[in-house]
Amino acid sequence: PIRSQFLPPSSDFPLEEGTTICVENPCQVFGVGGTQIEKTVVVTRNGWEPVYPQERKLWVRPA
């Protein structure tokens, strides 16, 4: 897990409707490679909506 002095493991900080956030999920295997998965969303009354359409596909490069 990544630890940050700016982001605690959990929080009850409210996300207000209309707020835009980027959710990031890094994944690295040292000595092998890694990836960064991101999704930018707008908080809505009932959840969230993506800011732009984005294809979700795993690309594997042959060795």
Order of alpha helices (4+ residues) and beta strands (2+ residues): beta-beta-beta
